[in-house]
Amino acid sequence: MRPLRTVVLLAVLLVVTACAARTAPASPAPAPPGPAESTGMNGLDVVFLATLAAHTEQTLEMVRLSRDRVTDRKLRTLVAAIEVTETDELATMRGWLRDAGPAAAEAARRHDHGQHGTAAEDMARLRAVPDGQVDRVLLDLLAPHQDAAADLARAHQTVGADPRVRDFAGRVERSRTAEVSLMAGLAPARR
């Protein structure tokens, strides 16, 4: 299943990049190189950062909705670590997108994560779940969400141009994969 998921993620990245290129207004003359070109960032780097930034925003929403209601000590520690780490990562991604120029920042702002993130109904379920069931619902939603982030990052490592972004993708892949493994170990507490 994982190879198919990676192929699908790469296809989505390529389609989004192609759509962005088609909708960009034509310029009368080539623009001078901007920060994106000077750093070696390509369109796929921008799409990856915009997609992962939106994904990260949703992750942070999940952990903030649940952090004060989680009862399992290990899960509470994991939620706190995710919040700190991903808040920092989000600031990094936003900074790189801002440095890449107005078009990249606009692409990130416009990115609709609804088609490949956690469904609105699931987020509503997390908001409404009784306190005694938060751990189970959070694990049900967060594990596949973080697994999707790992898959996205894994796929980007083969197509990204900017070494900083590829390195970042590697760190994200390792981090999210470790989180998913940790959550799998908490599965017996999910009853």
MOPEWO-V604185 format. One record per residue. N is the residue number from 0. RES is the residue in three letters. PHI is phi in radians with two decimals (NA if undefined). PSI is psi in whole degrees, -180 to 180 (* if undefined). OMEGA is omega in whole degrees, 0 to 359 (* if undefined). Layout:
n->(N;N)
res->(RES;RES)
phi->(PHI;PHI)
psi->(PSI;PSI)
omega->(OMEGA;OMEGA)
This chain:
n->(0;1;2;3;4;5;6;7;8;9;10;11;12;13;14;15;16;17;18;19;20;21;22;23;24;25;26;27;28;29;30;31;32;33;34;35;36;37;38;39;40;41;42;43;44;45;46;47;48;49;50;51;52;53;54;55;56;57;58;59;60;61;62;63;64;65;66;67;68;69;70;71;72;73;74;75;76;77;78;79;80;81;82;83;84;85;86;87;88;89;90;91;92;93;94;95;96;97;98;99;100;101;102;103;104;105;106;107;108;109;110;111;112;113;114;115;116;117;118;119;120;121;122;123;124;125;126;127;128;129;130;131;132;133;134;135;136;137;138;139;140;141;142;143;144;145;146;147;148;149;150;151;152;153;154;155;156;157;158;159;160;161;162;163;164;165;166;167;168;169;170;171;172;173;174;175;176;177;178;179;180;181;182;183;184;185;186;187;188;189;190)
res->(MET;ARG;PRO;LEU;ARG;THR;VAL;VAL;LEU;LEU;ALA;VAL;LEU;LEU;VAL;VAL;THR;ALA;CYS;ALA;ALA;ARG;THR;ALA;PRO;ALA;SER;PRO;ALA;PRO;ALA;PRO;PRO;GLY;PRO;ALA;GLU;SER;THR;GLY;MET;ASN;GLY;LEU;ASP;VAL;VAL;PHE;LEU;ALA;THR;LEU;ALA;ALA;HIS;THR;GLU;GLN;THR;LEU;GLU;MET;VAL;ARG;LEU;SER;ARG;ASP;ARG;VAL;THR;ASP;ARG;LYS;LEU;ARG;THR;LEU;VAL;ALA;ALA;ILE;GLU;VAL;THR;GLU;THR;ASP;GLU;LEU;ALA;THR;MET;ARG;GLY;TRP;LEU;ARG;ASP;ALA;GLY;PRO;ALA;ALA;ALA;GLU;ALA;ALA;ARG;ARG;HIS;ASP;HIS;GLY;GLN;HIS;GLY;THR;ALA;ALA;GLU;ASP;MET;ALA;ARG;LEU;ARG;ALA;VAL;PRO;ASP;GLY;GLN;VAL;ASP;ARG;VAL;LEU;LEU;ASP;LEU;LEU;ALA;PRO;HIS;GLN;ASP;ALA;ALA;ALA;ASP;LEU;ALA;ARG;ALA;HIS;GLN;THR;VAL;GLY;ALA;ASP;PRO;ARG;VAL;ARG;ASP;PHE;ALA;GLY;ARG;VAL;GLU;ARG;SER;ARG;THR;ALA;GLU;VAL;SER;LEU;MET;ALA;GLY;LEU;ALA;PRO;ALA;ARG;ARG)
phi->(NA;-1.04;-1.07;-1.10;-1.08;-1.12;-1.08;-1.10;-1.10;-1.11;-1.10;-1.07;-1.04;-1.17;-1.13;-1.08;-1.11;-1.12;-1.11;-1.12;-1.18;-1.25;-1.58;-1.26;-1.18;-1.28;-1.80;-1.14;-2.47;-1.04;-1.34;-1.12;-0.98;-1.76;-1.02;-1.10;-1.20;-1.22;-1.64;1.53;-1.31;-1.91;-1.05;-1.20;-1.08;-1.12;-1.09;-1.02;-1.11;-1.13;-1.16;-1.18;-1.08;-1.13;-1.09;-1.14;-1.02;-1.21;-1.04;-1.11;-1.10;-1.04;-1.20;-1.24;-1.21;-1.99;-1.00;-1.51;-2.03;-1.20;-1.82;-1.25;-1.05;-1.15;-1.18;-1.08;-1.12;-1.08;-1.04;-1.11;-1.14;-1.07;-1.06;-1.15;-1.09;-1.32;-1.14;-1.15;-1.08;-1.10;-1.09;-1.09;-1.08;-1.09;-1.11;-1.11;-1.14;-1.09;-1.17;-1.30;2.02;-1.05;-1.13;-1.19;-1.11;-1.17;-1.06;-1.17;-1.14;-1.44;-1.04;-1.71;-1.45;-1.04;-1.40;-2.44;-1.77;-1.31;-1.09;-1.01;-1.13;-1.21;-1.13;-1.12;-1.06;-1.14;-1.11;-1.64;-1.09;-1.06;-0.89;-1.20;-1.99;-1.07;-0.99;-1.10;-1.15;-1.05;-1.10;-1.07;-1.61;-1.27;-1.05;-1.19;-1.13;-1.25;-1.12;-1.13;-1.12;-1.10;-1.11;-1.06;-1.15;-1.08;-1.12;-1.21;-1.07;-1.64;-2.08;-1.23;-1.75;-1.37;-1.00;-1.09;-1.24;-1.11;-1.09;-1.05;-1.04;-1.10;-1.12;-1.11;-1.01;-1.12;-1.11;-1.20;-1.12;-1.13;-1.10;-1.09;-1.09;-1.09;-1.13;-1.09;-1.22;-1.55;-0.91;-1.04;-1.35;-1.42;-1.07)
psi->(-38;-44;-40;-42;-41;-43;-42;-44;-42;-40;-42;-45;-44;-41;-45;-42;-43;-41;-42;-38;-38;-31;-7;137;145;138;145;-31;153;136;151;154;133;-173;-33;-44;-38;-23;-9;10;134;-179;-36;-33;-44;-46;-43;-50;-41;-43;-47;-35;-45;-40;-43;-40;-41;-38;-46;-36;-44;-49;-34;-32;-26;-17;-35;-4;-7;137;-31;127;-44;-40;-38;-42;-43;-45;-44;-42;-41;-44;-46;-50;-49;-24;-43;-44;-39;-42;-40;-48;-44;-39;-45;-41;-41;-44;-26;-11;170;-37;-40;-43;-39;-40;-41;-40;-38;-13;125;109;-7;-26;-18;12;-163;133;150;-36;-37;-38;-39;-39;-41;-40;-38;-11;138;150;-41;-11;5;-44;-49;-48;-42;-46;-40;-34;-42;-38;-52;-30;-45;-32;-39;-38;-41;-42;-44;-46;-39;-45;-38;-27;-22;-13;-15;151;-39;120;-35;-42;-40;-42;-44;-44;-39;-42;-42;-45;-49;-42;-50;-35;-42;-39;-44;-41;-43;-43;-35;-35;-20;-5;-40;-28;-3;-3;*)
omega->(183;179;178;179;179;179;179;179;177;179;178;179;181;179;180;179;179;179;180;180;181;183;180;179;178;179;182;180;178;179;176;181;178;181;181;180;183;178;182;181;176;181;179;175;181;180;178;182;179;180;181;177;178;178;180;177;179;176;180;176;179;184;179;177;188;192;182;182;179;182;181;183;180;179;178;178;179;180;179;180;178;182;181;183;186;173;178;179;179;178;178;181;179;178;179;179;177;180;180;176;185;181;179;179;178;178;179;180;184;188;177;183;185;183;183;177;176;185;179;180;179;177;177;177;179;178;189;185;176;185;183;183;183;183;183;182;178;178;179;183;188;182;179;178;179;176;177;177;178;179;179;181;178;180;184;182;181;185;182;180;185;181;178;183;177;177;178;179;177;178;179;179;181;181;183;177;178;179;180;177;178;180;177;177;177;185;180;179;185;185;*)
